[in-house]
Amino acid sequence: MLVDKIENSVADKALHLASKADLANTKTDMIKWFVGLFMTLALMIIGLYFK
C-alpha cells in the first residue's frame, strides 16, 4: 500500500517536469532578455557619461 502510494506520488510529480525542448526555449529567451537589458543599461551609462 505505501509503496503504491509512493509510486503514484512520484509518477504525478514526474508529469510536471520540463522537457529538454522547454529548457532550450527558456534558455534562448533568457539570453535575449539579458542581452537587451545589458544593451539598455550600457546606453544609459554612456548617456550619463556624456551628459
C-alpha positions as CSV (number, residue, x, y, z in Angstrom):
1,M,0.0,0.0,0.0
2,L,2.7,2.5,1.0
3,V,4.8,1.5,-2.0
4,D,1.9,2.1,-4.4
5,K,1.2,5.4,-2.8
6,I,4.9,6.5,-3.2
7,E,5.0,5.3,-6.8
8,N,1.8,7.2,-7.6
9,S,3.3,10.3,-6.0
10,V,6.5,10.0,-8.0
11,A,4.6,9.5,-11.2
12,D,2.4,12.5,-10.6
13,K,5.5,14.7,-9.9
14,A,7.3,13.4,-13.0
15,L,4.5,14.8,-15.2
16,H,5.3,18.3,-14.1
17,L,9.0,18.2,-15.1
18,A,10.2,20.3,-18.0
19,S,11.3,18.6,-21.2
20,K,14.6,19.4,-22.9
21,A,12.8,21.5,-25.5
22,D,11.2,23.6,-22.8
23,L,14.6,24.2,-21.2
24,A,16.2,25.1,-24.6
25,N,13.4,27.6,-25.3
26,T,13.7,29.1,-21.8
27,K,17.5,29.4,-22.3
28,T,17.2,31.3,-25.5
29,D,14.5,33.6,-24.1
30,M,16.7,34.4,-21.1
31,I,19.7,35.2,-23.3
32,K,17.5,37.6,-25.4
33,W,16.4,39.3,-22.2
34,F,19.9,39.6,-20.7
35,V,21.4,41.0,-24.0
36,G,18.5,43.5,-24.3
37,L,18.8,44.7,-20.7
38,F,22.6,44.8,-20.9
39,M,22.5,47.0,-24.1
40,T,19.9,49.3,-22.5
41,L,22.0,49.7,-19.3
42,A,25.2,50.3,-21.3
43,L,23.5,53.0,-23.4
44,M,22.1,54.6,-20.2
45,I,25.6,54.7,-18.6
46,I,27.1,56.1,-21.8
47,G,24.4,58.8,-21.9
48,L,25.1,59.8,-18.4
49,Y,28.8,59.9,-19.1
50,F,28.4,62.4,-22.0
51,K,25.8,64.5,-20.1
